[in-house]
């Protein structure tokens, strides 16, 4: 009688169709898992800590924010001209445009720059 030693397992013991079946099952499970996971790569990029931004990034992002705000206000003006004039609606939408996404930091930078400009203009006129 022949005794089979489990420690001496070779690749010939497992039929090839079983290996292929297992590989397909594992691949399907991984693909299903990857499909269910949310894609947050964009959110991670946008939520960069403001303390870690360089001066160049702050400059570029501030300019881009100014351009986006101007475009949004132009779109709002085109929409409001077609609808009845309601000042509360317009003010609410402008505040929403200024605080949309991560614009709060850049709107603050813009307001500080404008305050310096107005201060120096006022000081020069005296």
MODELLER restraints for C-alpha pairs under 7 A, 6 or more apart:
rsr = mdl.restraints
at = mdl.atoms
rsr.add(forms.Gaussian(group=physical.xy_distance, feature=features.Distance(at['CA:62:A'], at['CA:106:A']), mean=5.22, stdev=0.5))
rsr.add(forms.Gaussian(group=physical.xy_distance, feature=features.Distance(at['CA:65:A'], at['CA:103:A']), mean=6.63, stdev=0.5))
rsr.add(forms.Gaussian(group=physical.xy_distance, feature=features.Distance(at['CA:65:A'], at['CA:106:A']), mean=6.74, stdev=0.5))
rsr.add(forms.Gaussian(group=physical.xy_distance, feature=features.Distance(at['CA:69:A'], at['CA:97:A']), mean=6.60, stdev=0.5))
rsr.add(forms.Gaussian(group=physical.xy_distance, feature=features.Distance(at['CA:69:A'], at['CA:98:A']), mean=6.88, stdev=0.5))
rsr.add(forms.Gaussian(group=physical.xy_distance, feature=features.Distance(at['CA:72:A'], at['CA:97:A']), mean=6.86, stdev=0.5))
rsr.add(forms.Gaussian(group=physical.xy_distance, feature=features.Distance(at['CA:98:A'], at['CA:104:A']), mean=6.89, stdev=0.5))
rsr.add(forms.Gaussian(group=physical.xy_distance, feature=features.Distance(at['CA:98:A'], at['CA:107:A']), mean=6.81, stdev=0.5))
